[in-house]
Each structure stands twice: as structure tokens, then as C-alpha cells.
Amino acid sequence: MNLVLGSDEQTYLTDVLREELTRRGHDLMLVGPLAGIQAIWPDVGRAVGETVANGHADQGIVCCYTGTGVSIAANKVPGIRAALCHDAQTAAGARTWNDANVLALSLRTTTPELAREILDAWFATACPPSEHDAIAALHAIDRDYRTST
């Protein structure tokens, strides 16, 4: 899978994520300090979101201190469904019920072991057909908002 990984700082956790995703066989594009470029969290979230939305990556992973800022920024991009996940159950639910395409993680609270559990759940879970109407409704909100402004 083609993934885009971004963070507003390079940390031990981002190094672990990069190594883990590569070990799992994913092709990675890096954003922000992970690519050697200084960037603040809104720019990282937007860049990851745009990379997924334009089809250059299948999914994205974004990180900042709490994970909240990058998830908000990514979700500003039409077509992005970023989910801040603090545990494997939330990651599975985000994929099942929301067809989330960007995983947001906290650099502060996510341990390497927890990150691996979250990744396991994220990649093992798909959105079932029974949820496709709900996802279509989300896309309609994007379209409605863009045409009304």
C-alpha cells in the first residue's frame, strides 16, 4: 500500500512508525520534518490530507503532540476522513464505521507497542458495504458546503 506519513516533529515514535510501516511492506512518502523539511502541524495535516485526496497515497498517518491539530487540519481537505485513535478498538471502529483514510496519532500518549496494536487494527479492518450510505452522506456534506460558499 502507498502511505503518506507526516509529523510536525521527528521523534522516537515517528522513527518506530517509519520502520514498522516499511517492515510491513508499505511504500512511504514522508511529510514535514520526517522528510527533512520544517513544517507546522496545520501544514503537515493539510499535506497528508491532500496527498491522500489526490490519489498519490492510499491512506495517510499524521502525528503531532496531541494528534488533534493534525486531524483537524487533514479533515479540512474534502474527501478526507481523519480519525484520532488512542487505541486499537477506536482504530478498528474508525475504519469500520467511518471508512477513515487518515490515521492521526498523539506523539505524547502513543507508545511504540500501542502504535503497533493500532496499526494492526487499522490495516486489518475495512468498511463493510452496510456503511457505504453513511460515507456517501459525508461526501454529500463536502459537496454541499463547497457549492454553498
Secondary structure, 3 states (H helix, E strand, C coil): CEEEEEECCCCHHHHHHHHHHHHCCCEEEEEHHHHCCCCCHHHHHHHHHHHHHCCCCCEEEEEECCCHHHHHHHHCCCCCCEEECCCHHHHHHHHHHHCCCEEEEECCCCCHHHHHHHHHHHHHCCCCHHHHHHHHHHHHHHHHHHHHC
